[in-house]
């Protein structure tokens, strides 16, 4: 039903804009929205005339590449990063569309002892007791580095913190290279070989909004807008929610 309804909407958009043919839409995206994206994009392709070409990269690399002049049609990453790219003239002002909100989760290797993470104090104890801790180079990792400073344990954790780039933190935990790992909930849930302990305690949780933005030099701006419309449609919400992120 979702594909049929959205197919009707997209067909109407194409007729209204006079599009006889459609090309490839190039999307550069970070990993946090990947699970929902991977389910929704094939549906979009089935009901539109577009093929989506996806470039997935760590957030830090995305910023470097986009600021360095790489051109795509649509960018999906943390909202504040989209805002920074708007200020830099790389994303069209007013084109930011919020897709989902994501909290940070905690995981250990499957079958390992499950530490108490029910409060900030309990989590602090679990971290100090852990032999190794992993987090990413993305928004969750940036936040956790600040959080550990705020908790007064950054110095104690130095030497046992692994900052992961280019693969899910969960994969590092699953193979035993870190005792406890932190990443966006949506990035931990799909990983095999781990036990998801839950989100950070509410008093120290950080919610990141992931958003899409139209590149200032997009070659397929109409297609990019159609994809955003598809990803933000009410019928897309259950898919996004299932991956561990409240939509919008």
Number of C-alpha atoms within 10 A of each C-alpha: 7 12 18 12 12 23 19 12 16 21 16 12 16 18 10 9 10 9 13 8 8 14 12 16 22 21 23 21 24 21 20 30 25 17 18 22 18 11 14 18 17 13 16 21 15 13 17 21 17 19 17 17 14 17 13 16 18 18 23 14 16 21 17 11 13 18 15 10 10 13 19 24 24 28 26 29 28 25 21 14 18 26 19 14 21 20 12 12 14 25 25 19 16 10 18 20 20 20 25 25 23 25 20 25 23 24 28 25 24 16 9 13 10 15 17 14 19 14 14 17 13 13 17 17 15 16 23 15 12 15 15 20 24 23 28 23 20 22 22 22 19 13 15 20 16 12 16 16 12 10 12 12 16 17 9 12 19 11 11 16 19 19 16 19 16 12 12 21 29 31 19 23 25 21 13 17 17 24 22 29 32 26 29 30 23 25 22 26 19 15 16 12 17 25 21 21 17 15 21 20 17 11 8 14 16 20 14 19 19 26 25 28 28 28 26 19 17 19 17 19 17 18 27 26 19 20 24 22 16 22 27 19 16 13 15 20 18 13 18 26 15 13 22 22 25 17 22 17
